């Protein structure tokens, strides 16, 4: 991934792509709807951060 900033909140995303270790996101499941929050120019370029992933899951669960 190119950027180190979350395309949703602008915070650091903790991306480890290209590093020696596997990125944290490789072990996560991202609900399809979360990608609708990412600007088109950032899709498949910038990683979503853990905080935004968690917040989205909580909101999704609250909706039932």
C-alpha positions as CSV (number, residue, x, y, z in Angstrom):
1,X,0.0,0.0,0.0
2,X,1.2,3.5,-0.8
3,X,0.1,5.6,2.1
4,X,0.5,5.4,5.9
5,X,-2.7,7.4,6.5
6,X,-6.2,6.0,6.8
7,X,-8.4,7.3,3.9
8,X,-11.4,7.5,6.2
9,X,-10.1,9.4,9.2
10,X,-6.6,10.6,8.1
11,X,-4.9,9.0,11.1
12,X,-2.0,6.6,10.9
13,X,-3.1,3.2,9.6
14,X,-0.2,1.1,10.9
15,X,0.3,-0.4,7.5
16,X,3.1,-3.0,7.4
17,X,2.9,-3.8,3.7
18,X,6.3,-4.1,2.2
19,X,7.9,-4.7,5.7
20,X,9.4,-7.9,7.0
21,X,6.3,-8.7,9.1
22,X,2.8,-9.4,7.8
23,X,0.5,-6.5,8.1
24,X,-2.1,-6.6,10.8
25,X,-4.9,-6.3,8.2
26,X,-4.0,-9.6,6.7
27,X,-5.6,-11.3,9.7
28,X,-8.8,-9.1,9.6
29,X,-12.0,-9.4,7.8
30,X,-13.3,-6.1,6.3
31,X,-17.0,-5.8,5.8
32,X,-17.8,-4.9,2.2
33,X,-19.6,-1.7,3.1
34,X,-16.6,-0.1,4.7
35,X,-15.0,0.4,1.3
36,X,-17.9,2.7,0.3
37,X,-16.4,5.1,2.9
38,X,-13.1,5.3,1.1
39,X,-12.6,8.0,-1.6
40,X,-12.3,6.4,-5.1
41,X,-8.7,7.7,-5.5
42,X,-7.6,5.9,-2.3
43,X,-9.2,2.5,-3.0
44,X,-6.6,-0.2,-3.1
45,X,-3.9,2.4,-2.3
46,X,-4.3,3.3,1.3
47,X,-5.1,1.0,4.2
48,X,-8.1,1.6,6.6
49,X,-6.9,1.9,10.2
50,X,-7.9,-0.4,13.0
51,X,-9.9,2.3,14.7
52,X,-12.1,2.9,11.7
53,X,-12.5,-0.8,11.1
54,X,-13.6,-1.3,14.8
55,X,-16.0,1.7,14.7
56,X,-17.6,0.5,11.4
57,X,-18.1,-3.0,13.0
58,X,-19.7,-1.5,16.1
59,X,-22.0,0.6,14.0
60,X,-22.9,-2.3,11.7
61,X,-23.7,-4.5,14.8
62,X,-25.8,-1.8,16.3
63,X,-27.9,-1.6,13.1
64,X,-28.5,-5.3,13.4
